[in-house]
């Protein structure tokens, strides 16, 4: 495992596919950090993960990663060009045998997979297949895009336990509030094409928002009282 303090370093980075989605981002992910990404749909969460994974180039600025990276992506639908390959063929491409994967799955998820075409496995099964291959490569940095999609609570709990005990860095996107609040030690919040670094958990973030709303309501009430006095 990489011992350097920072695992990911962005400097004045513009991130996007062909046009900028996230502007002028400078920030870092420390070794052992578990950072959740909060943002509305279409704001660049997946693009950010793909950029760190090396699938997309920065539009400008710089990105440095220290150590190996593995991405676990949500599967809305298995790509057509993969549907007819078998589980064993898929794993062979990644350098694993089904026997080795099933040892991991039986130990952690109390289940195993049969060798069948990928078109016949569920979204949840494909997700735990990715989880197994990612953990068995022992990466320094784990990127996860909606990893609890299609997983039942037992599998979600197992994944959470695995990630809480993971010694490397984790950057993840999740709409699963329970998962987010139990894993993230800080947040990257994408707002207005910028990333804000929030030092705290999701519960801390919700409390901050609640206090802001209460403060805004007090200001409105004070304003209403002043207007009322002026018109008496």
N, C-alpha and C positions, 0 to 999 in steps of 0.2 A: 504494500500500500504506500502511495506517495506521501512523504512526510512534510512537503512544503506547506506553508501556512495557507496559501491561496491556491485553489484548484481551478478557478475560472476568473479571468480578468478581462473586462470590457473597457475600452477607452474611446470615448467620443464616437460611439458606434451608431451608424444608421442601419436598421435591420428591416428587411422586406424582401418580397419576391422580385418585382421589377421596380416598384415604387416603394418609398419609405413608409413603413407602418409604425416603427418605433424609432424615435429620433434621439440622437446625441446621448446615448446611454453610456455612462461610466459607472461601473460597479463591479463587485467581486463576490465570489462564493468561496468561503473558507473550507478547508478540509474538515469533515464531520458536520458541516452545516446541513440542515434539512429545510429547504426553502420552498414555500408554496407560492404559486403564481395566481394572483387574483385579477380578473379582467373580464369584461363582457365578450361575447362571441364576436369574432372578426377583428379583434384588437391586436393579434399577433402572437398569442401564446404558443401555438403550435409552431409557427415560423421561428420563434425564439429558440425552441428546443431543437428544431431541425438545423438551425445555424450552428448551435453549439456542437451538434452531432457531426457536423461537416457536410451535411446534405445541401446546404445553401451557403453561398458566399456573402460576406458583409457587403453592403453598398458603399460604405466608407467607414473609417476608423479602424480599430484593431481588436482582435480577440485572441487571447492566449489560454490554452487549457493545459493543465499539468496532469499527465497520466492518461489512462485509457477511459473511454466513454462508451456507455451502452444505453440505447434508447428502447423503452417499452412503450409502444404506441397503441392507442385505442383502435379497435378493429370494428368499423361499422359494417364492412363487408370484405371478405377475403378477395383479393384481386383475381380477375378471371384467369390470368396466365399462371396462377398458382393453384387453382382449385383442383386440378387433376393430378398434381403430384401428391405422393403419399407423405404421411408424417415422417417416416424414416428418410425419405428423399429430402424433405425440408431440413431435417436435422443434420443429414450428411453434409449439406451445403454449409452448415454452420460449424461442422467439425465435431458433432456429437452423435452418439448412438441412442436409440430409443431405450435401451436397457439402462443406460446411465441417467437419462432424463427421468425414467420411471422410478428409479431409486430415490431421486430428489423429490418427486411428486408424492410418492408413497410416504416418505418420511415427514413431509411438511403439510401436504394437502389431503393425505389419506385417500389418494386415488391414483390411477394409472391410465395411460392412453394406449389404445390399440393402434396397429399400423393400418391406416385407412386413408383414402383420399381426403385432402383438406376440406373439400366441399361438404364432407359428412360430419365435420366436427363443429361444435358450437363456438360462439364468440367468446364465451367464458373459458372453454378449453384452449382456444388459441391464445388467449391472454396468459393463462398459467404456463403454456408452452414457452411463451416469450419470457415470462418471469424466470422459469427454470434455466433457460439458455443464458439469460443475462447474469444471474447469480453465479452460475457455474464458470463463467469467464472471469470472475473476480475483478470487476472493473473498479477504477478509482472514483468514477463519477457515474451516477445513475440518473438518467432522465426519464420521467414518466408522464405520459399524456393520457389522462383519465384512466388510470390503471384499474379502478374498481368497477368500471363498466362491465356488465354481464356477470359479475361475481356475486354469489350469495354471501350472506353475512359471515358464515364460517370461513370462506375463502378470503374475504376482506380482512377478517381478524388475523388470519395466518399471514397475509401479505403485510399488514401493519406490523406484526411482530418481527418479521424478517427485516423490514426497513428500519424499525427502531433499533435493531441490533447491528445494522450495517455500519461499518467503520468509515466508509468513504463519504463523499458528498452526494446529496440528493437535491435535485431541482424537479418540481412536479406541478402538474396542473390537475385540479380535481374540483368537481362541483359537489363532492361528497363531504358535507360539513363535518360529520363525525370523523372521517378519515383525515381531513385537513387539520382539524383542531387537535387531533392526537399525534400528528406527525411533525407539522411545521414548527420550527423554533423562531422563524421570522418569515416575512412575506415580501415578495416583489409585486407591487400593485401597478398595473398598467392603466393610466388615466391620461386622456388627451394626447395620445401618442408618446407619452413619457413614462418611464419606470420610476416609481417611488419606493425606496427601501424602508420597510416598516419593521422596527425592532420589537417583535412581540408575536404572540400567537394570534390565531383567528379570533378567539374570545376577546383578547386585548383590543383588536381592531374593531370589533363590534361595540365594545364599551366606549372606545374613542368616538365612534360615529354617533352613538347614543348621546354622549356628552355634548357633541357639536350640535345635534338636533335640539337638545334641551336648551343650549345656549342661544341658538337661533330663535327658538320660541320665546325665551325670556326677552330677547332684544325686540321681537315683534310686539310683545305685550307691553313693554316699556314705551315703545313708540306709539302704540294705540292709546296708552294712558296720557302721554304728552299731547297728542292730537286732541283727545277728548277735553283736556284742561284748557287748551287754546280756544276751543269752540264753546266753552261754557259761558 
